[in-house]
Amino acid sequence: MVAKQQLCHKPMLSSCYTRQKENELYQLITNATDLEPILEPFKISDRLAIDTETTGLDPFTNRIRLLQLAIPNHPVLLLDLVAIQDKATALLNPVLNSNALKIFQNAKFDLKFLTQAGVRVSGPFFDTMLASQVLQAGLRGIDHSLEALSIKYLQQTLDKTEQTGNWSSGELTDSQLEYAARDAAILLPLSSILSQQLEAAGLTQVAEMEFACLPAFVEMELTGMKLDVNAWSALHQNYNSLAQQLKEELMKTLATPAQLPLFPELTQTVNLNSPFQVLEAFKNLGIPATKTNASHLATYAATHPAVSTFLEYRQTTKALTTYIQKLPLHIHPRTKRLHPDYYQLGTATGRASCSHPPLQQIPNKNEFRSCFVPEAGNCLISGDFSQIELRVIAKFTGEPTMTSAYMKGEDLHQLTASFVVGKPFDTITKEERKIAKSINFGLAFGMGAKKFVVYARSQYGLEFTLYQATRFKKQFFRLYPGLTKWHEQVKKGVKRSGRTLSGRRRLWSKKPPFTELVNHPIQGSAADILKLSLGKLPAALRGTGAKLIGTVHDEILIECPLDTATQAAQILERVMVETGEQYLAPIPVEVEIKIAKSWAK
């Protein structure tokens, strides 16, 4: 077995698990005077496993109780930071900032607590959880916990009973100390095996990119974003009024005695949350809808105002219940800011996601984004990759019209609009460009006409008939024939894995849909470019006072003192352009930089 071969040159873990002799598995340090000589072998080791046990999950209100350090062929060092933190920080600095590979399981959690404790840890990093996620990207139901990984790769069972134990108590039990030591010790052989797996799969570079992003995600979560609660309250009132207005309009349209003679109980009102009642009301208006989901109703919205109003009502109530009502509940009582949880590999394509709150899903409208503001004396700076996925498509497929347009510095949305509406390039209006933007981003990924109707309405507020969508699709592929060829090649070569420009892999457990096969290499490559930027920005921005506070798809957001804003903006643009060109050259990369007093456009 690979696991046994990996362990043969180290002390067998199982012999360490039974504490037969004092300090066989660990050394507990509760006095800083004992620490300096003990740290000497840790300073010269090329591999250092790090773990923490904390008094809770919130780095702002809880603290580290134990810091565990493990190196090969040595007892695990357990530092009781409650007892020695003030004196230990300086002594730990040479160890935690050496050139050793720092190995964690779910590093972001530990690094947030260490940062709050004033303990800096520098890379290179290796995160066993992220490594497993890179290896298994796309497969559902995979457990990436330390317990699961230990069984899978080392055939070792970890007792996690103490994970939820009381780490605030005055004296820790032998069971707690042994649990803490085991969790750190096992990271050494586990990381070695995962490293071999990554190498064999051609995923080492991708994993290293993810590991390099860790400081950025730690910074984003700890810094958080400020919400203007007064502006948000006004938005809440406006949406309440809009929802009521739309409801009253629908009641007048859908519920009249003449329209619903067979349902007298509905003549005064229609329950807008009842699919049956809504469909009956539509039927009486001559609308042949059979479902109330957005994808079905969107095909009727352009020709039936009642359907359009109903969809707007549902969108408004969803915004109220999903974002507007809940967002203020996530403001941290100590920092007065929002601190979302980022999932670095939250999607199968490699994009990050976030929750608590889901800031990435906040509607991309100025009325929402204007409520996100900097602290006094600061500004917000956003860097947004311009048409990055379309540039990736041009690079990935070599589509000649796209490639030529970008090489000449032309706006692809404007080019598409010119062809679709049949007007000269220089006469395209803002609204026509918006139509072309929806066409480019929708149809390039293999979207059918019906789905495009839904997509255009939900993402751009545009209403098209099925006939219009079908005509747009024909014109689009006539303009970009290279995309037709690419789609045909993908369909012929259907397989259960796909790669991005960086080599990021996605797996499928069964035959994947065509749209996923087309989407992964493009969206995944865009995610690679963004993450490469995130990995470089914390160091590049050092000295400007700027902090990373968020990322949404192709956008990076920082908060910065006003007096260094120009410098920080130049750094942000330079790093993003350089990382984009690393993958896309000779396709030029453009980044839209904005310095503002809110997140709004």
VOGU-3710 file (C-alpha; in Angstrom, 3 decimals, decimal comma):
1> mvakqqlchk> 0,000/0,000/0,000  1,213/3,539/-0,777  0,288/4,728/2,697  2,463/2,138/4,410  5,418/2,837/2,118  5,111/6,528/2,913  5,207/5,864/6,646  8,089/3,408/6,722  10,830/6,049/7,096  9,019/7,787/9,975
11> pmlsscytrq> 7,979/6,592/13,429  4,804/4,548/12,961  1,848/6,688/13,932  0,162/3,833/15,729  3,096/3,521/18,159  2,735/7,189/18,985  -0,960/7,002/19,639  -0,449/5,069/22,884  1,404/7,310/25,274  3,551/4,611/26,870
21> kenelyqlit> 6,285/7,014/27,957  6,126/10,579/29,123  6,208/12,950/26,135  6,446/10,110/23,578  3,726/11,705/21,457  3,961/15,338/22,551  5,621/17,977/24,669  3,295/20,394/26,431  4,692/23,892/26,935  3,030/26,088/29,554
31> natdlepile> 6,085/28,210/30,397  7,746/30,399/27,749  11,176/30,005/29,359  11,146/26,357/28,296  10,327/27,159/24,702  13,444/28,620/23,065  15,758/25,551/23,198  12,896/23,221/22,277  12,209/25,214/19,094  15,699/24,696/17,633
41> pfkisdrlai> 14,881/21,550/15,575  11,682/23,217/14,370  13,680/26,121/12,915  15,658/23,882/10,576  12,967/21,415/9,502  11,823/21,690/5,897  8,300/20,534/6,755  6,146/21,882/9,569  2,594/20,748/10,336  0,473/23,323/12,167
51> dtettgldpf> -2,877/22,971/13,903  -4,831/24,863/16,539  -7,471/24,111/19,132  -9,654/27,109/19,830  -12,253/28,084/22,410  -14,835/28,634/19,664  -15,288/29,293/15,958  -15,276/33,106/15,908  -11,751/34,581/15,611  -13,002/37,937/16,919
61> tnrirllqla> -14,513/36,660/20,173  -12,701/33,357/20,744  -9,022/32,559/20,998  -6,443/29,843/20,457  -5,946/27,521/23,402  -3,371/25,184/21,888  -0,975/25,684/19,010  0,376/22,360/17,743  3,612/22,089/15,774  4,798/18,810/14,247
71> ipnhpvllld> 7,986/17,919/12,371  9,258/14,504/11,263  10,817/12,224/13,899  10,013/14,495/16,822  7,303/14,738/19,486  4,520/17,163/18,652  4,927/20,495/20,379  1,773/21,677/22,170  1,892/25,342/23,153  -0,701/26,537/25,643
81> lvaiqdkata> -1,107/30,049/24,260  -3,436/31,088/27,059  -0,460/30,676/29,370  2,424/31,845/27,162  1,116/33,809/24,175  2,570/37,216/25,066  6,077/35,810/25,466  5,878/33,115/22,786  5,076/35,269/19,743  8,621/36,566/19,235
91> llnpvlnsna> 10,124/33,108/19,777  7,760/31,539/17,248  8,495/34,060/14,500  11,660/32,329/13,132  9,807/29,000/13,034  6,558/30,127/11,460  8,268/32,376/8,921  11,032/30,018/7,847  11,234/28,502/4,363  9,647/25,289/5,613
101> lkifqnakfd> 6,497/24,009/3,957  3,657/24,897/6,382  1,095/22,079/6,385  -2,491/22,546/7,570  -5,920/20,965/7,335  -8,367/23,791/6,504  -5,590/26,368/6,814  -7,894/29,373/6,502  -9,462/28,648/9,892  -6,121/28,349/11,703
111> lkfltqagvr> -4,563/31,319/9,908  -7,466/33,589/10,871  -7,044/32,748/14,549  -3,257/33,050/14,367  -3,541/36,434/12,666  -5,915/37,674/15,363  -3,456/36,428/17,987  -0,692/38,511/16,401  1,137/35,437/15,126  2,227/35,762/11,495
121> vsgpffdtml> 2,743/32,656/9,365  4,328/32,892/5,923  4,275/30,395/3,077  4,847/28,167/1,297  1,643/26,432/2,397  0,114/23,005/1,915  -3,525/22,475/2,854  -4,613/18,826/2,905  -8,295/19,780/2,588  -7,695/21,960/-0,478
131> asqvlqaglr> -5,415/19,303/-1,977  -8,193/16,734/-1,691  -10,702/19,163/-3,204  -8,401/19,841/-6,157  -7,997/16,101/-6,742  -11,721/15,338/-6,528  -13,123/18,529/-8,119  -16,536/17,936/-9,647  -17,414/14,760/-7,765  -20,269/15,121/-5,311
141> gidhsleals> -20,575/13,720/-1,825  -16,824/13,576/-1,159  -15,790/14,082/2,470  -12,631/16,202/2,730  -12,428/16,194/6,537  -9,206/15,147/8,261  -10,950/12,079/9,614  -12,056/10,975/6,136  -8,695/11,721/4,516  -6,822/9,794/7,219
151> ikylqqtldk> -8,916/6,709/6,562  -8,715/7,034/2,765  -5,000/7,670/2,391  -3,408/6,333/5,610  -5,876/3,681/6,761  -5,795/5,436/10,138  -8,906/6,176/12,196  -8,905/9,413/14,154  -11,027/9,734/17,265  -12,672/13,167/16,908
161> teqtgnwssg> -14,607/13,068/20,183  -12,580/15,914/21,665  -13,196/18,186/18,672  -16,259/19,613/20,392  -14,815/19,413/23,876  -14,321/22,283/26,334  -11,071/23,974/25,354  -11,649/26,887/27,703  -11,173/24,870/30,878  -8,251/25,629/33,146
171> eltdsqleya> -6,394/22,341/32,743  -6,673/20,225/29,633  -7,091/16,476/29,968  -4,685/13,845/28,651  -7,372/12,898/26,142  -7,527/16,455/24,803  -3,748/16,750/24,562  -3,369/13,427/22,774  -6,189/14,326/20,376  -4,496/17,640/19,557
181> ardaaillpl> -1,123/15,988/19,024  -2,523/13,275/16,740  -4,291/15,795/14,511  -1,017/17,633/13,925  1,213/14,549/13,582  -0,921/12,901/10,940  -0,647/15,916/8,620  2,969/15,018/7,802  2,384/11,620/6,151  -0,986/12,706/4,793
191> ssilsqqlea> 0,489/15,709/2,972  3,219/13,522/1,478  0,720/11,112/-0,034  -1,543/13,900/-1,291  1,496/15,567/-2,857  2,238/12,347/-4,733  -1,383/12,148/-5,866  -1,296/15,721/-7,137  1,920/15,079/-9,034  0,526/11,947/-10,659
201> agltqvaeme> -2,625/13,799/-11,716  -0,733/16,781/-13,128  -2,341/19,050/-10,536  0,648/20,266/-8,526  0,653/23,717/-10,145  -3,092/24,114/-9,571  -2,792/23,099/-5,917  0,107/25,498/-5,374  -2,030/28,279/-6,863  -4,774/27,488/-4,350
211> faclpafvem> -2,318/27,358/-1,452  -0,860/30,735/-2,461  -4,369/32,262/-2,263  -4,788/31,437/1,414  -3,487/34,791/2,779  -5,895/36,631/0,459  -8,958/34,718/1,633  -7,882/35,108/5,263  -7,543/38,862/4,734  -10,936/39,122/3,011
221> eltgmkldvn> -12,743/37,289/5,795  -11,056/39,128/8,645  -11,394/42,586/7,069  -14,952/42,107/5,881  -17,166/44,768/4,312  -19,029/47,698/5,819  -22,767/48,030/5,225  -24,414/51,442/5,411  -27,348/50,356/7,570  -29,302/53,575/6,996
231> awsalhqnyn> -29,066/53,242/3,211  -29,944/49,556/3,509  -32,993/50,418/5,616  -34,138/52,849/2,930  -33,657/50,134/0,317  -35,749/47,822/2,490  -38,585/50,346/2,588  -38,399/50,915/-1,166  -38,613/47,184/-1,896  -41,499/46,742/0,535
241> slaqqlkeel> -43,343/49,494/-1,319  -42,452/48,017/-4,715  -43,619/44,551/-3,677  -46,931/45,962/-2,460  -47,370/48,008/-5,632  -46,712/44,983/-7,865  -49,033/42,841/-5,777  -51,867/45,356/-6,089  -51,290/45,593/-9,837  -51,447/41,803/-10,142
251> mktlatpaql> -54,612/41,628/-8,049  -56,315/44,035/-10,424  -55,123/42,096/-13,470  -55,602/38,534/-12,258  -58,587/38,645/-9,939  -61,861/39,959/-11,356  -65,258/38,249/-11,311  -65,405/38,271/-15,112  -62,117/36,480/-15,405  -62,694/33,752/-12,834
261> plfpeltqtv> -66,395/32,802/-12,937  -65,746/29,197/-11,937  -63,802/30,206/-8,839  -65,900/32,720/-6,873  -63,606/32,390/-3,894  -60,805/33,847/-6,032  -62,682/36,836/-7,389  -61,337/39,165/-4,726  -57,777/37,918/-4,555  -55,312/35,423/-5,960
271> nlnspfqvle> -52,765/33,760/-3,733  -49,579/34,620/-5,609  -47,734/31,847/-3,798  -50,157/29,236/-5,146  -49,057/27,833/-8,536  -52,587/26,469/-9,113  -54,310/29,807/-8,549  -51,758/31,732/-10,593  -51,988/29,330/-13,529  -55,812/29,470/-13,462
281> afknlgipat> -55,631/33,259/-13,490  -53,209/33,184/-16,426  -55,469/30,713/-18,232  -58,375/33,117/-17,965  -56,194/35,788/-19,541  -55,465/33,482/-22,467  -51,904/32,708/-21,336  -51,178/28,990/-21,942  -48,554/28,645/-19,205  -48,372/25,220/-17,547
291> ktnashlaty> -45,750/25,956/-14,882  -44,862/28,909/-12,701  -41,082/28,486/-12,629  -39,082/31,352/-14,098  -37,605/29,333/-16,973  -41,084/28,459/-18,243  -42,779/31,815/-17,650  -39,920/33,803/-19,182  -40,965/32,624/-22,638  -44,312/34,435/-22,169
301> aathpavstf> -42,998/37,589/-20,502  -42,251/39,525/-23,683  -45,803/39,102/-25,044  -47,885/39,068/-21,838  -47,451/42,005/-19,414  -49,137/40,084/-16,566  -46,417/37,413/-16,700  -43,700/40,052/-16,746  -45,238/41,760/-13,711  -45,590/38,454/-11,882
311> leyrqttkal> -41,913/37,588/-12,491  -40,870/41,034/-11,284  -42,997/40,574/-8,163  -41,351/37,250/-7,394  -37,908/38,680/-7,995  -38,702/41,569/-5,659  -40,018/39,355/-2,854  -37,022/37,050/-3,241  -34,659/40,002/-2,842  -36,558/41,008/0,296
321> ttyiqklplh> -36,514/37,613/1,959  -33,109/36,382/0,782  -30,941/39,491/1,058  -32,585/42,657/2,291  -34,160/41,299/5,474  -31,292/38,983/6,416  -28,115/40,877/5,601  -28,088/43,185/8,666  -28,338/40,104/10,892  -24,805/39,172/9,802
331> ihprtkrlhp> -23,179/42,408/10,984  -20,615/41,399/13,588  -21,322/42,987/16,985  -17,646/43,698/17,597  -16,382/44,887/14,203  -19,699/46,302/12,895  -18,850/44,766/9,518  -19,932/41,772/7,440  -17,521/38,826/7,482  -18,617/36,175/4,956
341> dyyqlgtatg> -17,258/32,647/4,903  -15,466/32,021/1,605  -15,296/28,534/0,165  -12,129/28,708/-1,872  -13,175/25,799/-4,076  -16,885/26,408/-3,766  -17,702/25,367/-7,325  -16,614/22,491/-9,540  -14,943/24,913/-11,974  -12,640/26,355/-9,318
351> rascshpplq> -14,535/29,549/-8,596  -14,868/30,607/-4,973  -18,260/30,976/-3,315  -19,308/32,497/-0,029  -22,066/32,366/2,563  -23,086/33,877/5,900  -23,848/36,185/4,160  -23,786/35,266/0,444  -22,295/38,570/-0,718  -21,451/37,175/-4,158
361> qipnknefrs> -25,173/36,770/-4,829  -26,102/40,355/-3,982  -27,863/41,737/-7,086  -25,471/43,628/-9,337  -27,501/46,819/-9,151  -26,368/50,213/-7,918  -29,238/50,438/-5,440  -27,767/47,398/-3,655  -24,054/47,933/-4,130  -24,158/51,608/-3,141
371> cfvpeagncl> -24,948/50,414/0,409  -21,462/48,861/0,726  -19,084/51,615/1,788  -15,581/52,155/3,230  -14,692/53,416/6,675  -14,165/57,164/7,096  -10,921/58,234/5,414  -10,931/55,230/3,120  -12,189/54,430/-0,363  -13,121/51,268/-2,225
381> isgdfsqiel> -11,140/50,169/-5,279  -12,506/47,528/-7,612  -10,618/45,721/-10,332  -12,806/43,912/-12,855  -11,418/41,760/-15,658  -13,028/43,019/-18,874  -14,743/40,253/-20,875  -12,300/37,746/-19,377  -14,319/34,636/-20,239  -14,684/35,726/-23,871
391> rviakftgep> -10,939/36,384/-24,019  -10,384/32,893/-22,611  -12,645/31,494/-25,328  -10,596/33,313/-27,980  -7,397/31,846/-26,534  -8,843/28,381/-25,977  -10,509/28,001/-29,381  -8,522/30,315/-31,627  -11,828/31,643/-33,032  -10,533/34,013/-35,769
401> tmtsaymkge> -13,109/36,826/-35,571  -12,874/37,015/-31,766  -9,087/36,853/-31,807  -8,806/39,533/-34,474  -11,186/41,850/-32,594  -9,249/41,588/-29,350  -5,882/41,976/-31,056  -7,168/45,223/-32,618  -8,532/46,443/-29,271  -12,149/46,309/-30,389
411> dlhqltasfv> -15,129/45,897/-28,042  -16,535/42,421/-28,727  -19,980/43,342/-27,418  -20,101/46,273/-29,819  -18,955/44,036/-32,692  -21,664/41,462/-31,959  -24,295/44,189/-31,669  -23,277/45,643/-35,028  -23,749/42,284/-36,726  -26,971/41,310/-34,933
421> vgkpfdtitk> -28,852/44,606/-35,346  -27,322/45,404/-38,725  -25,862/48,813/-37,862  -22,397/50,356/-38,294  -19,988/49,627/-35,434  -19,709/53,274/-34,360  -23,476/53,822/-34,148  -24,278/51,092/-31,606  -26,267/52,366/-28,601  -25,784/51,420/-24,965
431> eerkiaksin> -28,959/49,312/-25,014  -27,892/47,485/-28,187  -24,527/46,723/-26,621  -26,340/45,334/-23,577  -28,325/43,006/-25,852  -25,079/41,827/-27,470  -23,482/41,284/-24,072  -26,281/38,903/-23,101  -25,877/37,108/-26,446  -22,103/36,737/-26,113
441> fglafgmgak> -22,103/35,421/-22,547  -25,191/33,267/-23,017  -24,756/31,571/-26,377  -20,986/31,034/-26,321  -21,460/28,360/-23,650  -23,924/26,273/-25,641  -27,120/27,711/-24,199  -30,298/26,870/-26,136  -32,798/29,499/-27,245  -35,258/28,776/-24,403
451> kfvvyarsqy> -32,600/28,999/-21,712  -31,252/32,146/-23,300  -34,644/33,834/-22,925  -34,561/33,086/-19,183  -30,899/34,063/-18,863  -31,341/37,403/-20,652  -34,254/38,332/-18,401  -32,722/37,248/-15,090  -29,221/38,604/-15,700  -29,835/41,666/-17,862
461> gleftlyqat> -33,527/42,506/-17,481  -34,069/41,928/-21,204  -37,210/40,293/-22,539  -37,011/38,345/-25,794  -39,430/36,072/-27,559  -38,368/32,556/-28,466  -38,317/33,648/-32,114  -35,917/36,500/-31,333  -33,654/34,216/-29,277  -33,502/31,676/-32,105
471> rfkkqffrly> -32,621/34,401/-34,611  -29,906/35,777/-32,293  -28,381/32,317/-31,989  -28,149/31,826/-35,757  -26,574/35,246/-36,242  -24,112/34,730/-33,382  -22,666/31,520/-34,765  -22,587/32,970/-38,276  -20,368/35,747/-36,913  -18,165/33,377/-34,889
481> pgltkwheqv> -17,941/30,103/-36,887  -14,974/28,960/-34,832  -17,305/28,498/-31,859  -19,527/26,179/-33,884  -16,472/24,069/-34,703  -15,426/24,055/-31,026  -18,888/22,968/-29,872  -18,920/20,159/-32,429  -15,499/18,938/-31,274  -16,645/18,920/-27,655
491> kkgvkrsgrt> -19,765/16,912/-28,526  -17,734/14,326/-30,440  -15,120/13,926/-27,725  -17,379/13,636/-24,673  -15,375/12,388/-21,677  -15,571/12,374/-17,909  -12,879/14,941/-17,208  -11,895/18,381/-18,453  -8,949/20,748/-18,018  -8,463/24,507/-17,883
501> lsgrrrlwsk> -5,534/26,490/-19,292  -3,663/25,937/-16,010  -4,447/22,219/-16,011  -7,225/22,391/-13,397  -9,261/19,206/-13,714  -12,944/18,562/-13,310  -14,290/15,024/-12,958  -17,767/13,659/-13,629  -19,148/10,416/-12,212  -21,296/9,931/-15,326
511> kppftelvnh> -21,597/11,336/-18,841  -21,642/15,120/-18,358  -24,025/17,575/-20,030  -22,625/19,357/-23,065  -22,953/22,770/-21,390  -20,758/21,670/-18,465  -18,083/20,331/-20,808  -18,015/23,684/-22,606  -18,250/25,766/-19,428  -15,521/24,176/-17,309
521> piqgsaadil> -12,382/25,041/-19,315  -13,580/28,623/-19,803  -15,004/29,544/-16,407  -12,286/27,476/-14,739  -9,514/29,282/-16,638  -11,021/32,640/-15,650  -11,027/31,431/-12,041  -7,364/30,444/-12,387  -6,455/33,937/-13,570  -8,353/35,581/-10,715
531> klslgklpaa> -6,776/33,289/-8,110  -3,309/33,827/-9,480  -3,945/37,536/-8,916  -5,245/36,964/-5,390  -2,144/34,963/-4,551  0,108/37,906/-5,439  -1,892/40,873/-4,136  -1,357/40,746/-0,340  2,412/41,058/-0,784  2,122/43,521/-3,680
541> lrgtgaklig> -0,151/45,854/-1,686  1,984/45,789/1,458  2,817/49,297/2,580  -0,262/50,911/1,003  -2,613/50,193/3,882  -4,951/48,499/1,396  -6,866/45,374/2,392  -8,607/42,809/0,235  -12,277/42,758/1,216  -14,032/40,665/-1,404
551> tvhdeiliec> -14,123/38,906/-4,741  -17,073/38,221/-7,025  -16,388/36,068/-10,088  -14,066/38,302/-12,182  -13,830/41,210/-9,726  -11,467/41,938/-6,845  -12,403/44,570/-4,253  -10,053/46,330/-1,847  -10,454/49,037/0,801  -7,703/51,603/1,021
561> pldtatqaaq> -6,760/54,887/2,714  -7,533/57,827/0,432  -3,922/59,058/0,386  -2,589/55,799/-1,116  -5,560/55,031/-3,364  -3,834/55,902/-6,642  -0,828/53,748/-5,792  -2,990/50,818/-4,699  -5,149/51,078/-7,824  -2,060/50,973/-10,052
571> ilervmvetg> -0,775/47,898/-8,224  -4,143/46,172/-8,491  -4,348/46,812/-12,221  -0,738/45,770/-12,877  -1,032/42,485/-10,990  -4,346/41,551/-12,608  -3,152/42,360/-16,138  0,136/40,506/-15,674  -1,524/37,362/-14,344  -4,105/37,425/-17,120
581> eqylapipve> -1,437/37,752/-19,792  0,453/34,845/-18,248  -2,303/32,562/-19,558  -3,853/34,510/-22,432  -0,955/36,065/-24,365  -1,014/37,200/-27,112  -4,698/38,010/-26,386  -4,527/41,366/-24,564  -6,010/41,633/-21,067  -7,910/44,671/-19,831
591> veikiakswa> -8,915/45,468/-16,265  -11,468/48,120/-15,363  -10,322/49,996/-12,250  -12,671/52,154/-10,212  -11,927/54,238/-7,115  -15,146/55,200/-5,354  -16,974/55,821/-2,095  -19,161/52,752/-2,557  -19,306/49,446/-4,413  -21,752/50,856/-6,963
601> k> -20,731/51,329/-10,588
//
